[in-house]
């Protein structure tokens, strides 16, 4: 290299900087947007592939060949399977994408070269950096949840279209927002508790059971024939999001009462955000 | 940014860091007192594992002290970390650049994190890239850069917001000699502009070449502190002559310690080490003493007073890089 000595010019002359917590916070969000824009194709593919495939198989292929999930649909005037599926798919997308959006960057930032230092030295308290990461992941989760709608509304076999109508907008937004925040915070929590190198385990023992048993493909009430499972799945946060979205999107399908899913989601989100910022701070500061 | 704070740029009092582990506590830093004045180029010199990086980690708020206090620009690093972070720039040993962003964007966003408007941040980024000859790497990813380029980009990143204190942790470790010398020029230039700099290094010659003052550290403690000239005049006033024989050290050698101008004589197996103010002719005498006693010399060295002899005098150990 042939470095010019900075004396020649003025390395120390710079426009005045006025950092405030809000400005720094927004600058960090702007960074996330820039990164997302750069990785648009891969992010978009990751987000849309799962709902697209599920809807294709469950709302198109299975009804066409006349088996499987069509069980709710085949009984006369009951809701079509895609109607059952819409809230579940939105919930599953939010949870999966929220967790992944939080964990993937941490795998680079907390291991190897600890590139988290780049932002840990920005003039904000470290817990606020954790909150920023949660909100960034939650934003991705929210968008991922919304992207499910075009997929499920348009891909289905004849006569198998979902009957979805948002009657209760505030409830719908509350579910979308708390669900997204809970997933982002959950991702940050898992990513800071688990050794990132062992995150494969996370997918098999956390994410897979969570989605398979998250009341995505059936309402919670439909499990009353398998009482032990019905009770066991109450430990799965995704159940409450699926049920809450069911209440907001397809109130005609049986769902939990608001006091149950509402309190778990709102309180759970608050607790997990608090917990995740603590574990994050402990990982960043040594 | 803010006017330079009165008082020292850095002050630590009995600063400590102990890491607890199942195999017992590790005392990385055990009671370090430092004071660095604004505009000073200060060096923490010591071998790997001496506690330098832990110390710099505490001063930059990323490592939480377990004892003592540290202030940067008058702000306590534990109680007021945000105020400290606003006033410092840090070049860490690892490549901690943001790999999701290009070289230019790394600087742009750093500027924005520190409150520059998007336009000012972009202008500042281009200005720094040009200044550090990185313009042709503008769109490059940090991972695709050479070690020297990445290090220069990290220095740019640390300077974006005009920090009052610049911290550099082993800035030239792993760089080739030419790149290292060029980086020294860059750092000297910054100092001429009045930048306060704290640098850690395990290279003696780096500390001698750059620093106004040096603290020699080992095992988490400061062994000596002062200007390089001052340290070599006091603690390391002696030239150190080391001779290794191929047999036991001749007894005649021990009598040298009574000679004027000789500080001490250390015998260790087949090796003798003589600390002397006036070393003229001593090396020849040591060789001759060997021949007289019928033992040959397998190795001989004479170190002029330097930080290396300071270290040797203070610890009795060879400096290990």
Interface residues (C-beta under 8 A of the other chain):
Chain A: X1 X2 X3 X4 X5 X6 X7 X8 X9 X10 X11 X12 X13 X14 X15 X16 X17 X18 X19 X20 X21 X23 X24 X27 X28 X30 X31 X34 X35 X38 X39 X105 X108 X113 X114 X115 X116 X117 X118 X119 X120 X121 X122 X123 X124 X125 X126 X284 X285 X286
Chain B: X1 X19 X57 X60 X61 X62 X63 X64 X81 X82 X85 X86 X88 X90 X92 X94 X95 X96 X97 X98 X99 X100 X101 X105 X106 X109 X110 X111 X112 X113 X114 X115 X116 X117 X118 X120 X123 X124 X127 X128 X130 X131 X132 X133 X148 X149 X152 X157 X159 X160 X161 X162 X178 X179 X182 X183 X185 X186 X188 X189 X190 X192 X193 X194 X195
